[in-house]
Amino acid sequence: MIARDDEEADLLAMLSPREQQILERAARGLTNAEVAVELSVSTHAVKFHLAHIYRKLGAANRTDAATRYVKAMR
């Protein structure tokens, strides 16, 4: 993942590689179940990682986190 917006990039850098993978897929619009299948993990693991992503990014929800990801990738 190559982030382009420095401020958003700093936030994304706080995420683990797995959290980055999950956020990228969530930003593409995949459901938790679809993310789980793509990454060969349980849906519980996806939910667990998303909760950590929201907390680390200060995001209110999935849409907020996805928006931050998209901005960082511009």
C-alpha positions in Angstrom: 0.0 0.0 0.0 1.4 3.4 -1.0 -0.3 6.3 0.7 -0.1 9.7 -0.9 -1.7 12.2 1.5 1.0 12.6 4.2 -1.4 13.2 7.1 -3.6 10.3 6.2 -0.5 8.2 5.4 0.7 8.7 9.0 -2.6 7.4 10.2 -2.5 4.4 7.9 1.1 3.7 8.9 -0.2 2.9 12.4 -2.1 -0.1 11.0 -0.7 -3.5 10.9 -0.2 -5.2 7.5 -3.4 -7.3 8.1 -5.4 -4.3 9.2 -4.3 -2.5 6.0 -5.4 -5.5 3.9 -8.8 -5.5 5.6 -9.3 -1.8 5.3 -8.4 -1.9 1.6 -11.1 -4.5 1.0 -13.6 -2.7 3.2 -13.0 0.4 1.2 -13.7 -1.5 -2.0 -17.1 -2.3 -0.6 -16.6 -5.9 0.4 -18.7 -7.3 3.2 -17.1 -8.8 6.3 -17.9 -12.3 5.0 -16.3 -11.5 1.6 -13.2 -10.0 3.3 -12.9 -13.2 5.4 -13.0 -15.5 2.4 -10.4 -13.4 0.5 -8.0 -13.4 3.4 -8.8 -16.9 4.7 -9.8 -15.7 8.2 -13.1 -15.8 10.2 -15.7 -13.1 10.1 -15.0 -12.7 13.8 -11.3 -11.9 13.0 -12.5 -9.3 10.4 -14.8 -7.6 12.9 -12.0 -7.7 15.5 -9.5 -6.0 13.1 -12.1 -3.4 12.0 -12.7 -2.4 15.6 -8.9 -1.8 16.0 -8.8 0.1 12.7 -11.6 2.4 13.8 -9.9 3.1 17.1 -6.5 3.7 15.6 -7.8 6.0 12.9 -10.3 7.7 15.1 -13.0 6.7 12.7 -16.6 6.6 13.7 -17.5 3.7 11.4 -16.7 1.7 8.4 -17.5 4.5 5.9 -15.4 7.0 7.8 -12.4 4.5 7.8 -12.9 3.8 4.1 -13.0 7.5 3.3 -9.8 8.1 5.1 -8.2 5.2 3.2 -9.4 6.6 -0.2 -8.1 10.1 0.7 -4.7 8.6 1.7 -4.4 6.8 -1.6 -5.0 9.8 -3.8 
